[in-house]
Amino acid sequence: MEQLERLQRLEQLELSNLDYKDFDISKIKPTDIIYLDPPYINTASYKDNTINYEEFYKWVNTIPCHVYLSSYESPLKVVRIMKHTSILAQKKNDLVYEKLFYRNGLLPL
């Protein structure tokens, strides 16, 4: 029965690959959970990216539900740190510390 319930929840999963500026937050319900994976701040592979992080985090703070975000750094609360090797590492055995951040959009800002 639990497996069937999990499958039903997965059927409600919606994936999108949008610029945050194109995301319509008016359709978000307080019970939704949003996972964001923006270009990481100060990462060599994104040097040409023109994301305005100050504007981005202002937008994140307007989302009326739970928000999770992957990055190396963020003003949000760290909930998990994952240590792993990266294809971007300068040496083969260099480890990176990728973090999962969280913001409770149900609480007043």
Secondary structure, DSSP 8 states (H G I E B T S, - for coil): -HHHHHHHHHHT-------GGG--GGG--TT-EEEE----TT-GGGTT----HHHHHHHHTT-SSEEEEEES--SSEEEEEEEEE-TT-SSTT-EEEEEEEEEETTS--
